[in-house]
Amino acid sequence: VFNYVCPACAGFDPVFQEWKKKQPAYVHVVYVPADFRPDFKAYARAYYAAATLGLVEKTHEAVYKAIHEDHTLPGEGMTLEPAKIAAFYAKYGADPAEFQDLMTSFSVDAQVNKAHQFMMQSQIRSTPSLVIGGKYLVKGKTREDMLNNADALIAREHAAQ
């Protein structure tokens, strides 16, 4: 569970990407964008619009960079203008008008609502958070500690199958 506007998520993402590369083929990562506040919800909508268009692989790290390094997209607590986010995704092949329509579409609403329900069921209180097998909320004192705990839970779940 993450959000692009979250500074902690931006810091965690490079470590997480490296961790992901080392996972066995049976590990399937599902990103769930958090919707704690209006700025989080806007980026959750952008994530699902990008996913609908098959752009997440090309844009995931670029969105973090645009927000936290380049400051070309609004950051934490700022108002996100749909036209600005659509223009960003246009650089990666999205039609800006279609992207804006997708951000407010019924299908994206449904995905954001499903993500919200998952967060509530998983008792997510902060980002980034990891949930293993839909049932274990991973804790740790450091990022590395959290990923080590995730590895142990993944191994446990795989052995139980």
C-alpha positions in Angstrom: 0.0 0.0 0.0 1.6 3.2 -1.2 0.9 6.6 -2.6 3.0 8.7 -4.9 2.6 11.9 -2.8 3.9 10.1 0.3 7.6 11.0 1.0 8.2 7.8 2.9 6.9 5.8 -0.1 9.2 7.7 -2.4 12.1 6.8 -0.2 11.1 3.2 0.2 10.3 2.6 -3.5 14.0 2.1 -4.7 14.6 -0.4 -1.9 11.4 -2.1 -2.6 12.1 -2.4 -6.4 15.4 -4.1 -5.6 13.7 -6.4 -3.2 11.1 -7.3 -5.8 13.7 -8.3 -8.3 15.0 -10.9 -5.9 11.6 -12.6 -5.3 10.7 -16.0 -6.6 8.4 -16.3 -9.6 5.5 -17.3 -7.3 5.5 -13.9 -5.6 3.0 -11.6 -7.1 3.1 -7.9 -6.1 -0.1 -5.9 -6.2 0.1 -2.2 -5.7 -2.7 -0.6 -3.7 -2.7 3.2 -3.8 -3.8 4.7 -0.4 -6.6 7.3 -0.3 -6.1 8.8 3.1 -6.6 12.4 2.0 -7.7 14.3 -1.1 -4.1 14.6 -2.4 -3.7 10.8 -1.9 -7.0 10.1 -3.5 -6.2 12.1 -6.6 -2.9 10.1 -7.1 -4.8 6.9 -6.5 -7.2 7.8 -9.3 -4.2 8.6 -11.5 -2.6 5.3 -10.7 -5.7 3.3 -11.7 -6.2 5.4 -14.9 -2.5 4.7 -15.8 -3.1 1.0 -15.0 -6.1 0.9 -17.3 -3.9 2.3 -20.1 -1.1 -0.1 -19.4 1.3 2.8 -18.4 2.2 1.9 -14.8 5.4 0.0 -15.7 6.7 3.0 -17.7 5.5 5.7 -15.3 5.7 4.4 -11.7 9.2 5.6 -10.8 8.8 8.7 -13.0 5.8 9.9 -11.0 7.8 9.7 -7.8 10.6 11.6 -9.4 8.2 14.3 -10.8 6.7 14.9 -7.4 9.7 14.5 -5.0 12.7 15.5 -7.1 11.7 17.6 -10.0 8.7 19.2 -8.4 6.8 19.2 -11.7 3.8 17.5 -10.1 2.1 18.7 -6.9 3.4 17.2 -3.7 2.0 16.4 -0.3 -0.9 18.6 0.8 -1.1 20.3 -2.6 -4.1 20.4 -4.9 -3.8 18.1 -7.9 -5.2 19.5 -11.1 -6.4 16.6 -13.3 -5.2 18.5 -16.5 -1.7 18.7 -15.1 -1.5 15.0 -14.2 -3.0 14.1 -17.6 -0.3 16.2 -19.3 2.3 14.3 -17.4 1.0 11.0 -18.6 0.7 12.3 -22.1 4.5 12.2 -22.2 4.1 8.4 -21.9 1.5 8.0 -24.6 -1.8 8.8 -22.9 -4.4 11.0 -24.6 -4.9 13.8 -22.0 -8.6 14.0 -22.5 -9.0 10.2 -22.2 -6.8 10.2 -19.1 -8.9 12.8 -17.4 -12.1 11.0 -18.2 -10.6 7.7 -16.8 -9.6 9.4 -13.6 -13.3 10.2 -12.9 -14.7 7.0 -14.5 -17.0 4.5 -12.9 -14.2 1.8 -13.3 -11.6 3.9 -11.5 -14.1 4.8 -8.8 -14.7 1.1 -8.3 -11.0 0.3 -8.1 -10.4 3.2 -5.6 -13.3 1.9 -3.5 -12.0 -1.7 -3.6 -8.5 -0.4 -2.5 -10.1 1.5 0.3 -12.0 -1.6 1.5 -8.7 -3.6 1.4 -7.0 -0.9 3.4 -9.7 -0.9 6.1 -9.7 -4.7 6.3 -5.9 -4.8 6.5 -5.9 -2.1 9.1 -3.6 0.1 7.1 -2.7 3.3 9.1 0.3 4.5 7.2 2.2 4.2 4.0 4.2 2.4 2.8 2.7 -0.8 4.1 3.1 -4.4 3.0 0.4 -7.1 3.3 1.4 -10.7 2.6 -1.2 -13.1 1.3 -4.0 -10.7 2.0 -3.8 -11.4 5.7 -0.4 -10.4 7.3 0.3 -6.7 7.8 4.1 -6.6 7.9 5.8 -4.6 10.6 9.5 -3.7 11.2 11.7 -1.1 12.8 13.5 -0.3 9.5 12.7 -0.7 5.8 15.1 -3.6 5.7 13.6 -5.2 8.8 10.1 -4.9 7.2 11.4 -6.6 4.0 13.1 -9.4 5.9 9.8 -10.0 7.8 8.0 -10.0 4.5 10.4 -12.7 3.2 9.8 -14.8 6.2 6.0 -14.5 5.8 6.2 -15.3 2.1 8.2 -18.4 2.8 5.7 -19.4 5.5 2.8 -19.0 3.2 4.5 -20.8 0.3 5.4 -23.7 2.5 1.8 -24.0 3.7 0.5 -24.4 0.1 
